[in-house]
Amino acid sequence: MKRTFEIALSVLGIIASLVMVGTGIVFLYLTKSEKFLQYLEEGWSESENAYTLEQLGQAGTMFITPGLIGIALGLCAVWLLKGNRNAAVAGWGLIIVSVALCFVSLFAAIPGLFYIAAGILALARKPKLKMSKALR
């Protein structure tokens, strides 16, 4: 049985996770960028600058960690779904890990939607049983 739609949803989840990782890297880069620090010093107070830099650092970490886990999960699911190796394990893995990632970081809900849909489809679609020649 071809699992093209499940694989496509998993790939969309991988792409969304890559975007999350990229956004987190940009946030962490901004905390060390001289140009951004000068921009903050020009218009904001010292406490506002410290708060903004702290929030950017935390947001960067909260984007990168679930994003990397989501990428690894998506690649494993695509490998399991390709060739119909073990769709039940891939389906349950996609559902459980995407829900757990949403508890770690709410930002992981976007790739999590793709992973949950792919997991439900992987569990719901059963391979067709082949009829033997004697029954025909």
Secondary structure, 3 states (H helix, E strand, C coil): CCCHHHHHHHHHHHHHHHHHHHHHHHHHHHCCCHHHHHHHHHHCCHHHHHHHHHHHHHHHHHHHHHHHHHHHHHHHHHHHHHHHCCHHHHHHHHHHHHHHHHHHCHHHHHHHHHHHHHHHHHHHCCCCCCCCCCCC
